[in-house]
Amino acid sequence: MKLFRLLVLLSFGLFSSVLSAEKLLFVAEDLPPYHFINQQGEKDGALYEIVLALIEQSGTEADIHFTPWARAYDMSLNQPNVIMISVLKTPVRQKHFQWIGEIYRAEAFFVKLKSRRDLRIGSLEQARNHVVGTIRGYGAEQYLRRNGFSEVRENLALSVEYHQLWGMLFKGRVDLLFTNTLGLMVEVPKAGFDPGQVEKAYAVLDFPNELHLATGLDTSEAVVERLRGSLQQLKEQGIYQSILSKWGLTDSE
């Protein structure tokens, strides 16, 4: 029995030393209200706070860095110990990442200007008859291309930034936007437009909606398992739900 306890303690000590020796970097784009820079120039957001709690719960040493989505995705995919805070879990990405756990869910939908009373969308097929905008490199772009949207067909327009994307809608360059974020009330005014002029046109129910903490295949299994267990503890202790409620968001589970 004493030998067993000694082996357990040695194993735990080795496990902890691996975590402490590997400083982690959590990365994300600027995407209110999940993770963003607030008016005081400080990092903020619902998922940002959850990651702070996760770092404390797991006892790991880590930094959090905001960078454009494409760079955050590339870093988490190709560099060990880099974790993307909210990456959409899709079939294409499934085998390229280690999935630490679901951190939120976001409904996918087409949006339009309320003034476009002529525009009524009841299916994906009907949407193909209009120009749809989305962010380049996102899962939304891949989904649209698989379902008959392309620049050649002149029904797909891509942007690299959210403020440009909303500008395309308000300036009439696109008829619809395809997005999976629930932060419309934040994104639209941040781009300089009135959110009261925008409405959901059609919910896309077969689009993946799970946002996960994810890291590349070169991150050690010990790190992944520790973070996975700590995230589950945050949920079981009610800390995860409390943070979401503070931000007016509902539990993803």
C-alpha positions, 0 to 999 in steps of 0.5 A: 500500500505504501509503495502504491501511494508513493507511485501515485505521488511520484506520478502526480508530481511528474504530471504537475512538473510537465505542466509547470515546465510548459507555459501555455498560450491561449489565443483568440480574435477580437470578438465581443462579447466573447473575447475582446479589448474593452474601452479601457484597453483591457482584455475582456469577455465572457470566454476570456473570463472562463479561460482565466478561471481555467488557468487558475483551476488547472494551476498552469502558467499561461498567457492570453493573446488576442490576434487576427483569427487566421493567425490564432488558428495557424498558431494553435494548429502548428505550435505546441502549447498554444490553445485557441479559445473558441474554434468551431468544431467541424468535420474538416478540422476534427482530426487536426486538433486535440479538442479540450472541451466545448466552451460555448455554442452559437446559432448560425444564421443569415441576416439582412437589413430590415429595409429589404422587405423584398428579401425573404429566405426560407431555405438554403436554396433560396439564399443561393439566388442572392449575394452572401457575405462572410469572413474569409477562412471561417467554417462559414466560408467552407460551408457556403462553398460546399452548398453552391456558393462561389465568386464564380457564381457571383453569390459569395463575397468574402471579407477579412474583418467584421467591420468590413463585412457589415459595411458590405451589407449596409452599403448594399454590396451583399444581400445577406451575411452568414454568421454564427456569432450572437454578438450582433448588438456589439459588432454592428455598432462597433462597425459604425452602424445601427443594429436596429436595422438588422434582423435574422433572415434564416436559421441554418440548423445543419451548420456546426455550432460548437465552439471548443478550446482546441490545440494542435497535435504537438501539445502533450497529452498531459496538458490536454487532459489536465485542461479538459478535467479542469474545464469539467470541474468549472462546469460542475462547480457552477463557475462556468455557468455563473460567468456566462450569466454575468454576460447575459449568455446562456449555458451551452449545455 
